[in-house]
Amino acid sequence: MALLLATGCASEPQAVTDQQQREQVGRNMTALGQGLRAGAWSKVERFFSPAYHEGYGELRDRLEAQFRDERITDLQFTVNRVLESDGLINAQVHWRKTWVDKTGKPAKAEGLSEFILKPQGRAYRILRISGDRLF
């Protein structure tokens, strides 16, 4: 139901049974994590659709500010569920993040987020993230 509300899809979401597609979503999330750990917008911009719902420029500004204020030391994603509806992918993702702020103090956070993804070739572009805020 969350997928229908978030995307306005008319058809009922279906669990993704294609193991290759589930694995590709997992690889995409791992690559996003590597880009975030690198601490540069240029390393993560390819994962976001220009149609990102909160505003592409706002997202870039928020991430660049975060990169200035903290250094991510570990970021792990676990893809719990993958649904498909009307050509979009809804991935429920549990994440764990460890970072050091600019004063050198370590911190941790974890959460559960829903990523709405649009397949583009072998990659997926993020259209929306809801749930616990990763950034």
The first five atom37 places (N, CA, C, CB, O) and aatype in JSON, in Angstrom:
{
  "aatype": [12, 0, 10, 10, 10, 0, 16, 7, 4, 0, 15, 6, 14, 5, 0, 19, 16, 3, 5, 5, 5, 1, 6, 5, 19, 7, 1, 2, 12, 16, 0, 10, 7, 5, 7, 10, 1, 0, 7, 0, 17, 15, 11, 19, 6, 1, 13, 13, 15, 14, 0, 18, 8, 6, 7, 18, 7, 6, 10, 1, 3, 1, 10, 6, 0, 5, 13, 1, 3, 6, 1, 9, 16, 3, 10, 5, 13, 16, 19, 2, 1, 19, 10, 6, 15, 3, 7, 10, 9, 2, 0, 5, 19, 8, 17, 1, 11, 16, 17, 19, 3, 11, 16, 7, 11, 14, 0, 11, 0, 6, 7, 10, 15, 6, 13, 9, 10, 11, 14, 5, 7, 1, 0, 18, 1, 9, 10, 1, 9, 15, 7, 3, 1, 10, 13],
  "atom_mask": [
    [1, 1, 1, 1, 1],
    [1, 1, 1, 1, 1],
    [1, 1, 1, 1, 1],
    [1, 1, 1, 1, 1],
    [1, 1, 1, 1, 1],
    [1, 1, 1, 1, 1],
    [1, 1, 1, 1, 1],
    [1, 1, 1, 0, 1],
    [1, 1, 1, 1, 1],
    [1, 1, 1, 1, 1],
    [1, 1, 1, 1, 1],
    [1, 1, 1, 1, 1],
    [1, 1, 1, 1, 1],
    [1, 1, 1, 1, 1],
    [1, 1, 1, 1, 1],
    [1, 1, 1, 1, 1],
    [1, 1, 1, 1, 1],
    [1, 1, 1, 1, 1],
    [1, 1, 1, 1, 1],
    [1, 1, 1, 1, 1],
    [1, 1, 1, 1, 1],
    [1, 1, 1, 1, 1],
    [1, 1, 1, 1, 1],
    [1, 1, 1, 1, 1],
    [1, 1, 1, 1, 1],
    [1, 1, 1, 0, 1],
    [1, 1, 1, 1, 1],
    [1, 1, 1, 1, 1],
    [1, 1, 1, 1, 1],
    [1, 1, 1, 1, 1],
    [1, 1, 1, 1, 1],
    [1, 1, 1, 1, 1],
    [1, 1, 1, 0, 1],
    [1, 1, 1, 1, 1],
    [1, 1, 1, 0, 1],
    [1, 1, 1, 1, 1],
    [1, 1, 1, 1, 1],
    [1, 1, 1, 1, 1],
    [1, 1, 1, 0, 1],
    [1, 1, 1, 1, 1],
    [1, 1, 1, 1, 1],
    [1, 1, 1, 1, 1],
    [1, 1, 1, 1, 1],
    [1, 1, 1, 1, 1],
    [1, 1, 1, 1, 1],
    [1, 1, 1, 1, 1],
    [1, 1, 1, 1, 1],
    [1, 1, 1, 1, 1],
    [1, 1, 1, 1, 1],
    [1, 1, 1, 1, 1],
    [1, 1, 1, 1, 1],
    [1, 1, 1, 1, 1],
    [1, 1, 1, 1, 1],
    [1, 1, 1, 1, 1],
    [1, 1, 1, 0, 1],
    [1, 1, 1, 1, 1],
    [1, 1, 1, 0, 1],
    [1, 1, 1, 1, 1],
    [1, 1, 1, 1, 1],
    [1, 1, 1, 1, 1],
    [1, 1, 1, 1, 1],
    [1, 1, 1, 1, 1],
    [1, 1, 1, 1, 1],
    [1, 1, 1, 1, 1],
    [1, 1, 1, 1, 1],
    [1, 1, 1, 1, 1],
    [1, 1, 1, 1, 1],
    [1, 1, 1, 1, 1],
    [1, 1, 1, 1, 1],
    [1, 1, 1, 1, 1],
    [1, 1, 1, 1, 1],
    [1, 1, 1, 1, 1],
    [1, 1, 1, 1, 1],
    [1, 1, 1, 1, 1],
    [1, 1, 1, 1, 1],
    [1, 1, 1, 1, 1],
    [1, 1, 1, 1, 1],
    [1, 1, 1, 1, 1],
    [1, 1, 1, 1, 1],
    [1, 1, 1, 1, 1],
    [1, 1, 1, 1, 1],
    [1, 1, 1, 1, 1],
    [1, 1, 1, 1, 1],
    [1, 1, 1, 1, 1],
    [1, 1, 1, 1, 1],
    [1, 1, 1, 1, 1],
    [1, 1, 1, 0, 1],
    [1, 1, 1, 1, 1],
    [1, 1, 1, 1, 1],
    [1, 1, 1, 1, 1],
    [1, 1, 1, 1, 1],
    [1, 1, 1, 1, 1],
    [1, 1, 1, 1, 1],
    [1, 1, 1, 1, 1],
    [1, 1, 1, 1, 1],
    [1, 1, 1, 1, 1],
    [1, 1, 1, 1, 1],
    [1, 1, 1, 1, 1],
    [1, 1, 1, 1, 1],
    [1, 1, 1, 1, 1],
    [1, 1, 1, 1, 1],
    [1, 1, 1, 1, 1],
    [1, 1, 1, 1, 1],
    [1, 1, 1, 0, 1],
    [1, 1, 1, 1, 1],
    [1, 1, 1, 1, 1],
    [1, 1, 1, 1, 1],
    [1, 1, 1, 1, 1],
    [1, 1, 1, 1, 1],
    [1, 1, 1, 1, 1],
    [1, 1, 1, 0, 1],
    [1, 1, 1, 1, 1],
    [1, 1, 1, 1, 1],
    [1, 1, 1, 1, 1],
    [1, 1, 1, 1, 1],
    [1, 1, 1, 1, 1],
    [1, 1, 1, 1, 1],
    [1, 1, 1, 1, 1],
    [1, 1, 1, 1, 1],
    [1, 1, 1, 1, 1],
    [1, 1, 1, 0, 1],
    [1, 1, 1, 1, 1],
    [1, 1, 1, 1, 1],
    [1, 1, 1, 1, 1],
    [1, 1, 1, 1, 1],
    [1, 1, 1, 1, 1],
    [1, 1, 1, 1, 1],
    [1, 1, 1, 1, 1],
    [1, 1, 1, 1, 1],
    [1, 1, 1, 1, 1],
    [1, 1, 1, 0, 1],
    [1, 1, 1, 1, 1],
    [1, 1, 1, 1, 1],
    [1, 1, 1, 1, 1],
    [1, 1, 1, 1, 1]
  ],
  "atom_positions": [
    [[0.81, -1.19, 0.0], [0.0, 0.0, 0.0], [0.86, 1.27, 0.0], [-0.92, -0.01, 1.19], [0.49, 2.26, -0.63]],
    [[1.99, 1.24, 0.7], [2.85, 2.42, 0.75], [3.34, 2.8, -0.64], [4.04, 2.17, 1.68], [3.47, 3.98, -0.95]],
    [[3.6, 1.81, -1.47], [4.06, 2.1, -2.82], [2.98, 2.81, -3.61], [4.47, 0.81, -3.54], [3.27, 3.74, -4.36]],
    [[1.74, 2.39, -3.45], [0.64, 3.03, -4.17], [0.5, 4.49, -3.75], [-0.66, 2.28, -3.92], [0.27, 5.36, -4.6]],
    [[0.62, 4.76, -2.46], [0.49, 6.13, -1.98], [1.67, 6.98, -2.4], [0.35, 6.15, -0.47], [1.51, 8.14, -2.78]],
    [[2.86, 6.41, -2.34], [4.08, 7.18, -2.61], [4.24, 7.49, -4.09], [5.29, 6.42, -2.12], [4.79, 8.54, -4.44]],
    [[3.78, 6.61, -4.95], [4.06, 6.8, -6.37], [2.81, 7.08, -7.2], [4.74, 5.59, -6.91], [2.92, 7.47, -8.36]],
    [[1.64, 6.88, -6.62], [0.43, 7.07, -7.37], [0.18, 5.95, -8.36], [0.0, 0.0, 0.0], [-0.56, 6.14, -9.33]],
    [[0.78, 4.8, -8.15], [0.64, 3.67, -9.06], [-0.77, 3.11, -8.98], [1.67, 2.58, -8.75], [-1.38, 3.08, -7.91]],
    [[-1.26, 2.67, -10.11], [-2.61, 2.13, -10.15], [-2.64, 0.63, -9.93], [-3.26, 2.47, -11.47], [-3.67, 0.11, -9.48]],
    [[-1.59, -0.07, -10.22], [-1.6, -1.53, -10.08], [-1.05, -1.94, -8.72], [-0.79, -2.18, -11.19], [-0.33, -1.2, -8.07]],
    [[-1.42, -3.14, -8.32], [-0.98, -3.69, -7.03], [0.51, -4.03, -7.1], [-1.82, -4.95, -6.64], [0.94, -4.68, -8.06]],
    [[1.31, -3.62, -6.11], [2.74, -3.95, -6.13], [2.96, -5.45, -6.03], [3.48, -3.23, -5.0], [2.24, -6.15, -5.31]],
    [[3.96, -5.93, -6.74], [4.29, -7.35, -6.73], [5.71, -7.53, -6.21], [4.14, -7.96, -8.15], [6.6, -6.75, -6.53]],
    [[5.9, -8.58, -5.42], [7.25, -8.9, -4.94], [8.13, -9.25, -6.13], [7.22, -10.07, -3.91], [7.69, -9.95, -7.04]],
    [[9.34, -8.77, -6.12], [10.29, -9.07, -7.19], [10.82, -10.48, -6.96], [11.45, -8.02, -7.25], [11.44, -10.76, -5.94]],
    [[10.57, -11.35, -7.92], [11.02, -12.73, -7.79], [12.29, -12.98, -8.6], [9.93, -13.69, -8.23], [12.93, -14.02, -8.44]],
    [[12.65, -12.06, -9.46], [13.85, -12.19, -10.27], [15.07, -11.94, -9.37], [13.83, -11.19, -11.48], [15.33, -10.81, -8.97]],
    [[15.8, -13.01, -9.07], [16.95, -12.91, -8.16], [18.0, -11.93, -8.68], [17.57, -14.28, -7.95], [18.62, -11.22, -7.89]],
    [[18.2, -11.89, -9.99], [19.18, -10.97, -10.56], [18.8, -9.52, -10.29], [19.32, -11.2, -12.07], [19.65, -8.69, -9.98]],
    [[17.5, -9.22, -10.4], [17.05, -7.86, -10.14], [17.23, -7.5, -8.67], [15.58, -7.68, -10.57], [17.67, -6.39, -8.35]],
    [[16.9, -8.42, -7.77], [17.09, -8.17, -6.33], [18.57, -7.94, -6.02], [16.55, -9.37, -5.5], [18.92, -7.04, -5.25]],
    [[19.43, -8.75, -6.63], [20.87, -8.6, -6.41], [21.38, -7.27, -6.97], [21.64, -9.76, -7.05], [22.25, -6.64, -6.37]],
    [[20.83, -6.85, -8.12], [21.25, -5.58, -8.71], [20.84, -4.41, -7.82], [20.64, -5.41, -10.12], [21.6, -3.44, -7.68]],
    [[19.66, -4.48, -7.21], [19.25, -3.43, -6.26], [20.24, -3.39, -5.1], [17.79, -3.68, -5.74], [20.65, -2.31, -4.67]],
    [[20.63, -4.56, -4.59], [21.61, -4.63, -3.5], [22.96, -4.04, -3.91], [0.0, 0.0, 0.0], [23.58, -3.32, -3.13]],
    [[23.42, -4.35, -5.12], [24.69, -3.8, -5.61], [24.61, -2.28, -5.76], [25.07, -4.44, -6.96], [25.56, -1.56, -5.46]],
    [[23.45, -1.8, -6.22], [23.25, -0.36, -6.37], [23.34, 0.33, -5.01], [21.88, -0.07, -7.03], [23.96, 1.39, -4.89]],
    [[22.74, -0.27, -3.98], [22.78, 0.32, -2.64], [24.21, 0.28, -2.08], [21.82, -0.44, -1.68], [24.64, 1.24, -1.43]],
    [[24.93, -0.8, -2.33], [26.33, -0.89, -1.88], [27.18, 0.19, -2.54], [26.91, -2.29, -2.19], [28.0, 0.83, -1.88]],
    [[26.99, 0.39, -3.84], [27.74, 1.42, -4.56], [27.38, 2.82, -4.05], [27.48, 1.33, -6.08], [28.25, 3.69, -3.96]],
    [[26.11, 3.05, -3.72], [25.7, 4.33, -3.13], [26.43, 4.54, -1.82], [24.16, 4.37, -2.91], [26.93, 5.64, -1.55]],
    [[26.5, 3.5, -0.99], [27.21, 3.6, 0.29], [28.68, 3.94, 0.1], [0.0, 0.0, 0.0], [29.23, 4.74, 0.85]],
    [[29.32, 3.34, -0.9], [30.73, 3.65, -1.18], [30.89, 5.1, -1.59], [31.27, 2.72, -2.29], [31.84, 5.77, -1.18]],
    [[29.97, 5.6, -2.4], [30.02, 7.0, -2.81], [29.83, 7.95, -1.64], [0.0, 0.0, 0.0], [30.51, 8.97, -1.54]],
    [[28.9, 7.6, -0.73], [28.67, 8.44, 0.45], [29.9, 8.44, 1.37], [27.44, 7.95, 1.22], [30.25, 9.47, 1.93]],
    [[30.54, 7.29, 1.52], [31.76, 7.22, 2.33], [32.88, 8.05, 1.71], [32.22, 5.77, 2.5], [33.72, 8.59, 2.44]],
    [[32.91, 8.15, 0.39], [33.94, 8.95, -0.29], [33.78, 10.44, 0.02], [33.88, 8.72, -1.81], [34.74, 11.2, -0.07]],
    [[32.56, 10.84, 0.39], [32.34, 12.21, 0.82], [32.35, 13.26, -0.26], [0.0, 0.0, 0.0], [32.81, 14.39, -0.03]],
    [[31.86, 12.92, -1.44], [31.82, 13.9, -2.52], [30.54, 13.72, -3.34], [33.07, 13.77, -3.44], [30.16, 12.61, -3.68]],
    [[29.88, 14.84, -3.64], [28.65, 14.8, -4.43], [28.9, 14.11, -5.77], [28.1, 16.23, -4.65], [28.04, 13.37, -6.26]],
    [[30.06, 14.34, -6.36], [30.37, 13.73, -7.66], [30.35, 12.21, -7.61], [31.73, 14.21, -8.15], [30.17, 11.56, -8.64]],
    [[30.53, 11.63, -6.42], [30.53, 10.17, -6.27], [29.13, 9.6, -6.08], [31.4, 9.77, -5.09], [28.94, 8.39, -6.21]],
    [[28.13, 10.45, -5.79], [26.78, 9.93, -5.52], [25.72, 10.48, -6.47], [26.38, 10.24, -4.11], [24.62, 9.93, -6.52]],
    [[26.01, 11.53, -7.21], [24.97, 12.16, -8.02], [24.35, 11.22, -9.04], [25.54, 13.36, -8.72], [23.17, 11.36, -9.37]],
    [[25.11, 10.27, -9.54], [24.59, 9.34, -10.56], [23.5, 8.42, -10.02], [25.71, 8.51, -11.13], [22.78, 7.8, -10.8]],
    [[23.37, 8.31, -8.7], [22.36, 7.44, -8.11], [21.0, 8.12, -7.99], [22.82, 6.97, -6.75], [20.0, 7.45, -7.72]],
    [[20.95, 9.43, -8.19], [19.71, 10.18, -8.01], [19.16, 10.65, -9.34], [19.94, 11.37, -7.08], [19.9, 11.14, -10.2]],
    [[17.86, 10.51, -9.51], [17.19, 11.0, -10.69], [17.09, 12.53, -10.62], [15.78, 10.37, -10.85], [16.88, 13.07, -9.53]],
    [[17.24, 13.22, -11.74], [17.01, 14.67, -11.73], [15.58, 15.0, -11.29], [17.28, 15.26, -13.12], [15.29, 16.14, -10.92]],
    [[14.69, 14.01, -11.33], [13.3, 14.19, -10.89], [13.12, 13.87, -9.41], [12.36, 13.32, -11.73], [12.0, 13.68, -8.95]],
    [[14.22, 13.8, -8.65], [14.15, 13.49, -7.22], [13.14, 14.42, -6.56], [15.55, 13.64, -6.54], [13.19, 15.63, -6.75]],
    [[12.21, 13.85, -5.79], [11.02, 14.59, -5.35], [11.3, 15.76, -4.41], [10.09, 13.66, -4.68], [10.51, 16.71, -4.4]],
    [[12.36, 15.74, -3.65], [12.63, 16.85, -2.72], [13.4, 17.98, -3.39], [13.41, 16.34, -1.51], [13.63, 19.02, -2.78]],
    [[13.77, 17.79, -4.61], [14.54, 18.81, -5.32], [16.0, 18.41, -5.4], [0.0, 0.0, 0.0], [16.68, 18.26, -4.38]],
    [[16.46, 18.24, -6.6], [17.81, 17.77, -6.86], [18.86, 18.73, -6.3], [18.03, 17.59, -8.36], [19.83, 18.29, -5.67]],
    [[18.67, 20.02, -6.51], [19.62, 21.01, -6.01], [19.66, 21.05, -4.49], [0.0, 0.0, 0.0], [20.73, 21.17, -3.89]],
    [[18.48, 20.96, -3.87], [18.41, 20.95, -2.4], [19.13, 19.72, -1.84], [16.94, 20.97, -1.93], [19.84, 19.82, -0.84]],
    [[18.94, 18.58, -2.49], [19.61, 17.35, -2.07], [21.13, 17.53, -2.15], [19.16, 16.15, -2.93], [21.85, 17.17, -1.22]],
    [[21.61, 18.07, -3.25], [23.05, 18.3, -3.43], [23.59, 19.2, -2.32], [23.34, 18.92, -4.82], [24.63, 18.91, -1.73]],
    [[22.89, 20.3, -2.04], [23.34, 21.22, -0.99], [23.37, 20.54, 0.37], [22.42, 22.45, -0.94], [24.32, 20.74, 1.14]],
    [[22.35, 19.74, 0.68], [22.28, 19.05, 1.97], [23.42, 18.04, 2.11], [20.92, 18.34, 2.13], [24.04, 17.95, 3.16]],
    [[23.68, 17.28, 1.05], [24.77, 16.3, 1.1], [26.14, 16.97, 1.19], [24.72, 15.39, -0.13], [27.0, 16.51, 1.94]],
    [[26.34, 18.04, 0.45], [27.63, 18.74, 0.52], [27.86, 19.3, 1.92], [27.69, 19.87, -0.52], [28.99, 19.28, 2.42]],
    [[26.81, 19.82, 2.56], [26.93, 20.31, 3.94], [27.25, 19.16, 4.89], [25.63, 21.02, 4.39], [28.07, 19.3, 5.8]],
    [[26.61, 18.02, 4.67], [26.89, 16.85, 5.51], [28.33, 16.38, 5.33], [25.91, 15.7, 5.18], [28.98, 16.02, 6.31]],
    [[28.82, 16.39, 4.11], [30.2, 15.96, 3.86], [31.2, 16.89, 4.56], [30.48, 15.93, 2.35], [32.26, 16.45, 4.99]],
    [[30.87, 18.19, 4.67], [31.74, 19.13, 5.38], [31.73, 18.88, 6.89], [31.31, 20.58, 5.08], [32.74, 19.05, 7.56]],
    [[30.57, 18.48, 7.41], [30.39, 18.35, 8.86], [30.75, 16.99, 9.44], [28.98, 18.66, 9.21], [30.99, 16.88, 10.64]],
    [[30.79, 15.97, 8.61], [31.08, 14.63, 9.14], [31.81, 13.79, 8.11], [29.79, 13.93, 9.58], [31.72, 14.01, 6.91]],
    [[32.54, 12.81, 8.62], [33.24, 11.85, 7.76], [32.65, 10.48, 8.07], [34.81, 11.88, 7.99], [32.83, 9.95, 9.17]],
    [[31.96, 9.9, 7.1], [31.34, 8.59, 7.29], [32.45, 7.54, 7.32], [30.3, 8.29, 6.16], [33.25, 7.45, 6.39]],
    [[32.48, 6.75, 8.38], [33.49, 5.71, 8.5], [32.94, 4.34, 8.12], [34.05, 5.67, 9.91], [33.7, 3.47, 7.71]],
    [[31.64, 4.15, 8.27], [31.02, 2.88, 7.88], [29.57, 3.13, 7.53], [31.14, 1.82, 9.03], [28.88, 3.89, 8.21]],
    [[29.11, 2.51, 6.46], [27.72, 2.62, 6.04], [27.34, 1.3, 5.42], [27.5, 3.81, 5.05], [27.92, 0.88, 4.41]],
    [[26.35, 0.64, 6.01], [25.92, -0.66, 5.53], [24.44, -0.62, 5.2], [26.22, -1.77, 6.56], [23.65, -0.03, 5.95]],
    [[24.07, -1.24, 4.09], [22.68, -1.36, 3.68], [22.29, -2.83, 3.65], [22.44, -0.7, 2.29], [23.06, -3.67, 3.19]],
    [[21.1, -3.13, 4.14], [20.51, -4.46, 4.01], [19.17, -4.28, 3.32], [20.36, -5.18, 5.41], [18.28, -3.62, 3.86]],
    [[19.01, -4.85, 2.14], [17.75, -4.75, 1.4], [16.82, -5.82, 1.95], [17.97, -4.91, -0.15], [17.07, -7.02, 1.79]],
    [[15.74, -5.39, 2.61], [14.8, -6.32, 3.23], [13.74, -6.83, 2.26], [14.12, -5.66, 4.4], [13.37, -8.0, 2.3]],
    [[13.25, -5.93, 1.4], [12.14, -6.29, 0.53], [12.23, -5.47, -0.75], [10.77, -6.07, 1.23], [12.63, -4.31, -0.72]],
    [[11.86, -6.08, -1.86], [11.84, -5.38, -3.13], [10.5, -5.67, -3.8], [13.04, -5.81, -4.05], [10.15, -6.83, -4.03]],
    [[9.75, -4.61, -4.1], [8.47, -4.72, -4.8], [8.57, -3.96, -6.11], [7.3, -4.17, -3.92], [9.36, -3.03, -6.25]],
    [[7.75, -4.38, -7.08], [7.72, -3.69, -8.36], [6.29, -3.37, -8.72], [8.39, -4.55, -9.47], [5.39, -4.2, -8.55]],
    [[6.06, -2.16, -9.23], [4.74, -1.75, -9.67], [4.89, -0.67, -10.72], [3.87, -1.25, -8.48], [5.61, 0.31, -10.52]],
    [[4.22, -0.84, -11.83], [4.22, 0.15, -12.91], [5.63, 0.6, -13.31], [3.41, 1.35, -12.5], [5.86, 1.78, -13.57]],
    [[6.56, -0.34, -13.35], [7.91, -0.04, -13.79], [8.81, 0.61, -12.76], [0.0, 0.0, 0.0], [9.96, 0.93, -13.06]],
    [[8.31, 0.81, -11.54], [9.13, 1.37, -10.47], [9.43, 0.3, -9.44], [8.43, 2.58, -9.81], [8.67, -0.65, -9.27]],
    [[10.54, 0.46, -8.74], [10.96, -0.47, -7.71], [10.84, 0.21, -6.35], [12.43, -0.97, -7.96], [11.26, 1.36, -6.19]],
    [[10.27, -0.5, -5.39], [10.2, -0.03, -4.01], [11.07, -0.97, -3.2], [8.71, 0.01, -3.46], [10.76, -2.15, -3.06]],
    [[12.16, -0.45, -2.66], [13.08, -1.27, -1.86], [13.05, -0.79, -0.41], [14.54, -1.2, -2.43], [13.3, 0.38, -0.12]],
    [[12.72, -1.71, 0.49], [12.78, -1.41, 1.92], [14.2, -1.74, 2.38], [11.7, -2.23, 2.74], [14.66, -2.87, 2.23]],
    [[14.88, -0.75, 2.93], [16.3, -0.88, 3.23], [16.57, -0.51, 4.68], [17.14, 0.01, 2.28], [16.18, 0.56, 5.15]],
    [[17.25, -1.41, 5.39], [17.75, -1.12, 6.74], [19.17, -0.63, 6.57], [17.67, -2.39, 7.7], [19.97, -1.25, 5.86]],
    [[19.51, 0.48, 7.23], [20.86, 1.03, 7.11], [21.45, 1.28, 8.49], [20.85, 2.33, 6.29], [20.75, 1.56, 9.46]],
    [[22.79, 1.17, 8.52], [23.58, 1.45, 9.73], [24.73, 2.36, 9.32], [24.1, 0.12, 10.41], [25.45, 2.07, 8.36]],
    [[24.89, 3.44, 10.05], [25.89, 4.45, 9.68], [26.72, 4.82, 10.91], [25.22, 5.71, 9.08], [26.18, 5.03, 11.99]],
    [[28.03, 4.89, 10.73], [28.95, 5.35, 11.75], [29.75, 6.49, 11.13], [29.9, 4.18, 12.27], [30.19, 6.4, 9.99]],
    [[29.94, 7.57, 11.89], [30.68, 8.71, 11.37], [31.42, 9.42, 12.49], [29.74, 9.68, 10.65], [31.2, 9.18, 13.68]],
    [[32.3, 10.31, 12.07], [33.05, 11.17, 12.99], [32.71, 12.61, 12.61], [34.61, 10.9, 12.91], [32.85, 13.0, 11.45]],
    [[32.25, 13.39, 13.6], [31.91, 14.78, 13.28], [33.18, 15.63, 13.2], [30.94, 15.36, 14.33], [34.28, 15.13, 13.44]],
    [[33.02, 16.91, 12.87], [34.21, 17.74, 12.64], [35.0, 18.03, 13.9], [33.8, 19.04, 12.01], [36.12, 18.54, 13.82]],
    [[34.45, 17.7, 15.08], [35.21, 17.84, 16.33], [35.95, 16.56, 16.68], [34.29, 18.24, 17.48], [36.71, 16.52, 17.66]],
    [[35.73, 15.5, 15.88], [36.39, 14.22, 16.14], [35.58, 13.25, 16.97], [0.0, 0.0, 0.0], [36.06, 12.17, 17.31]],
    [[34.35, 13.63, 17.3], [33.49, 12.78, 18.12], [32.79, 11.74, 17.24], [32.45, 13.64, 18.88], [32.15, 12.09, 16.25]],
    [[32.9, 10.43, 17.61], [32.22, 9.39, 16.83], [30.72, 9.35, 17.16], [32.86, 8.02, 17.1], [30.3, 9.71, 18.26]],
    [[29.93, 8.91, 16.18], [28.48, 8.8, 16.36], [27.97, 7.65, 15.51], [27.76, 10.12, 15.99], [28.62, 7.21, 14.56]],
    [[26.78, 7.15, 15.88], [26.14, 6.05, 15.15], [24.67, 6.36, 14.96], [26.33, 4.7, 15.89], [24.06, 7.09, 15.75]],
    [[24.1, 5.8, 13.91], [22.66, 5.87, 13.68], [22.27, 4.67, 12.84], [22.26, 7.22, 12.99], [23.09, 4.1, 12.12]],
    [[21.01, 4.3, 12.93], [20.48, 3.28, 12.03], [19.02, 3.56, 11.81], [20.69, 1.85, 12.6], [18.38, 4.25, 12.6]],
    [[18.49, 3.02, 10.72], [17.1, 3.28, 10.41], [16.59, 2.37, 9.31], [0.0, 0.0, 0.0], [17.3, 1.52, 8.78]],
    [[15.32, 2.58, 8.99], [14.63, 1.82, 7.96], [14.03, 2.83, 6.99], [13.53, 0.88, 8.57], [13.25, 3.7, 7.39]],
    [[14.38, 2.71, 5.72], [13.91, 3.66, 4.71], [13.33, 2.91, 3.52], [15.06, 4.58, 4.25], [13.68, 1.76, 3.25]],
    [[12.43, 3.59, 2.82], [11.85, 3.07, 1.58], [12.45, 3.89, 0.43], [10.27, 3.16, 1.58], [12.33, 5.11, 0.4]],
    [[13.09, 3.21, -0.49], [13.68, 3.86, -1.66], [12.79, 3.53, -2.86], [15.16, 3.39, -1.9], [12.57, 2.36, -3.17]],
    [[12.28, 4.56, -3.54], [11.55, 4.37, -4.8], [12.58, 4.58, -5.9], [10.32, 5.37, -4.93], [13.17, 5.65, -6.03]],
    [[12.77, 3.55, -6.71], [13.82, 3.53, -7.72], [13.23, 3.4, -9.11], [14.81, 2.39, -7.46], [12.22, 2.72, -9.31]],
    [[13.86, 4.04, -10.07], [13.47, 3.9, -11.47], [14.61, 3.19, -12.19], [13.16, 5.29, -12.13], [15.72, 3.71, -12.25]],
    [[14.33, 2.0, -12.74], [15.39, 1.29, -13.48], [15.81, 2.09, -14.72], [14.91, -0.11, -13.89], [14.98, 2.6, -15.46]],
    [[17.12, 2.17, -14.92], [17.69, 2.77, -16.13], [18.85, 1.9, -16.56], [18.15, 4.26, -15.88], [19.97, 2.02, -16.06]],
    [[18.56, 1.01, -17.5], [19.57, 0.04, -17.91], [19.85, -0.92, -16.77], [0.0, 0.0, 0.0], [18.93, -1.52, -16.22]],
    [[21.12, -1.05, -16.41], [21.5, -1.94, -15.3], [21.57, -1.2, -13.96], [22.83, -2.6, -15.58], [21.91, -1.78, -12.94]],
    [[21.25, 0.08, -13.99], [21.33, 0.9, -12.77], [19.92, 1.3, -12.33], [22.21, 2.15, -12.99], [18.95, 1.12, -13.06]],
    [[19.84, 1.86, -11.14], [18.58, 2.36, -10.6], [18.8, 3.78, -10.13], [18.06, 1.45, -9.44], [19.8, 4.07, -9.46]],
    [[17.88, 4.67, -10.46], [17.95, 6.07, -10.04], [16.91, 6.29, -8.94], [17.71, 7.04, -11.25], [15.77, 5.85, -9.06]],
    [[17.32, 6.97, -7.87], [16.44, 7.21, -6.74], [15.5, 8.37, -7.07], [17.26, 7.52, -5.45], [15.93, 9.47, -7.41]],
    [[14.19, 8.08, -6.95], [13.17, 9.11, -7.15], [12.71, 9.7, -5.82], [11.98, 8.53, -7.9], [12.37, 10.88, -5.74]],
    [[12.69, 8.86, -4.77], [12.16, 9.29, -3.48], [12.74, 8.4, -2.39], [10.6, 9.24, -3.47], [12.98, 7.21, -2.6]],
    [[12.96, 9.0, -1.22], [13.33, 8.25, -0.03], [12.39, 8.68, 1.08], [14.84, 8.48, 0.37], [12.23, 9.87, 1.33]],
    [[11.77, 7.71, 1.73], [10.91, 8.03, 2.87], [11.32, 7.15, 4.04], [9.4, 7.82, 2.52], [12.12, 6.23, 3.9]],
    [[10.77, 7.45, 5.2], [11.14, 6.71, 6.4], [12.23, 7.45, 7.15], [0.0, 0.0, 0.0], [12.28, 8.68, 7.14]],
    [[13.1, 6.7, 7.8], [14.18, 7.31, 8.59], [15.18, 8.0, 7.67], [14.9, 6.24, 9.44], [15.56, 7.47, 6.63]],
    [[15.59, 9.2, 8.05], [16.5, 10.0, 7.22], [17.94, 9.52, 7.34], [16.41, 11.48, 7.59], [18.51, 9.48, 8.43]],
    [[18.49, 9.17, 6.22], [19.9, 8.79, 6.14], [20.77, 10.04, 5.99], [20.14, 7.82, 4.95], [21.88, 10.1, 6.53]],
    [[20.28, 11.03, 5.25], [20.99, 12.3, 5.05], [19.98, 13.4, 4.9], [21.92, 12.24, 3.81], [20.35, 14.56, 4.72]]
  ]
}
